[in-house]
Amino acid sequence: MIPITLPFLPPKEDYDILLHGIWKRQWLTNMGPLASDLEMKLKDHLGVDHLLFVTNGTIALQIAIKALGLKGEIITTPFTYVATTSSIVWEGCEPVFVDIDKNSLNIDPSKIEEAITEKTSAIIATHVYGNPCDVEAIEMIAKKHKLNVIYDAAHAFGVNVNNKSIFEYGDISTCSLHATKLFHSGEGGLVITKNSKLLKEMSHIRNFGHSGPETFYNLGINGKNSEFHAAMGLANFNYIQAIHDKRKLLTDRYDKKLKNLKAIKPIWHTKSSPNYAYYPIVFESESLLLECFEQLKLNEIFCRRYFYPSLANNLPYLETKSIKNTDDISKRVLCLPLYYDLALTEVDMICRLLLRVQNN
Ligand SMILES: *Cc1c(COP(=O)(O)O)cnc(C)c1O
């Protein structure tokens, strides 16, 4: 059986050593030494000024929205994981969907301005599959209309644009360190900002709003993460390069073997390089996708239709809406298995099956 993904696991001894320290200190959560160490290591590794380790990538989005005090309408993409949209609704705001660019699969900046109303407070865009949005165009629009920008960078760990971390763009970027993500701590998330005022807001929000044992700075929630999750992150930290290299090897193999498949890959931002978080392909037609999907399933190979269907017509709490490129692409896009423990021979088998379906 080949699943769409398997989480990377570090050698168990690496985790055990860190557990030993947890037992000695009896400090299990609330910004413990391992959580602080992980924050420091990640800041250094990513080259960002400030970041906070939080419970997960969803609470990261909610904390970001809360810290900016967003109200009213938020312009966003319907081609993303549901957490981007649900966080907006959860925070009492209204998502306004703008179509994606059919090459990058990210929100199309040229369609943002026509969606702005007097109620618009922000843009929340996702760097889909780790491919950076057109951050310059989005920044220009945001400045012109005095809107805040949050990037859901859940897929974009380790990505640079113009030689700096993608996490430095926008007022706040968020990341997910969930087990299925490129770099993980089991469950976990990050909020990243250059703005020290926003950092202060978010660090208090993460801890119930406490400013002291008996005093409060703002309205908070429990967004802290535990020492056990930090330990998983720290154990994985030493393998970031190895994970990257293996995923690159597998991706290059897919590229080489699938040259003749009637499917295309998203066009990458020209001033960035891929982080190999996913292997998405957009088939020529939905029928070819479905045939391939079924054929792989018969061979115990399980892909995922990330992201299908469009969030603009699949959520019971929102009115449905058809959106041209998103509807079209979401029907034709498939992510192929990609994870550290996947073998090149397995990639070869997947590619053989795909080409056989197409050529039948
Ligand atoms: C995974 C993911 C999230 C949510 O992250 P969790 O850590 O699972 O809460 C949010 N947005 C996108 C785009 C994601 O892929």
The ligand as a Tripos MOL2 file, in Angstrom:
@<TRIPOS>MOLECULE
LIG
   15    15     1     0     0
SMALL
NO_CHARGES

@<TRIPOS>ATOM
      1 C1         -2.7170   22.0890    7.1000 C.3       1 LIG1
      2 C2         -3.2470   23.4040    6.7260 C.ar      1 LIG1
      3 C3         -3.8170   24.2800    7.6650 C.ar      1 LIG1
      4 C4         -4.1330   23.8650    9.0740 C.3       1 LIG1
      5 O1         -3.0540   23.4890    9.8290 O.3       1 LIG1
      6 P1         -3.2540   22.5620   11.1080 P.3       1 LIG1
      7 O2         -1.8940   22.6050   11.7530 O.co2     1 LIG1
      8 O3         -3.6350   21.2100   10.6260 O.co2     1 LIG1
      9 O4         -4.3080   23.1860   11.9550 O.co2     1 LIG1
     10 C5         -4.1880   25.5450    7.2570 C.ar      1 LIG1
     11 N1         -4.0380   25.9430    5.9810 N.ar      1 LIG1
     12 C6         -3.5310   25.1280    5.0380 C.ar      1 LIG1
     13 C7         -3.3700   25.6450    3.6520 C.3       1 LIG1
     14 C8         -3.1360   23.8300    5.3800 C.ar      1 LIG1
     15 O5         -2.6690   23.0120    4.4300 O.3       1 LIG1
@<TRIPOS>BOND
     1     1     2 1
     2     2     3 ar
     3     2    14 ar
     4     3     4 1
     5     3    10 ar
     6     4     5 1
     7     5     6 1
     8     6     7 2
     9     6     8 1
    10     6     9 1
    11    10    11 ar
    12    11    12 ar
    13    12    13 1
    14    12    14 ar
    15    14    15 1
@<TRIPOS>SUBSTRUCTURE
     1 LIG1         1 GROUP 0 **** ****
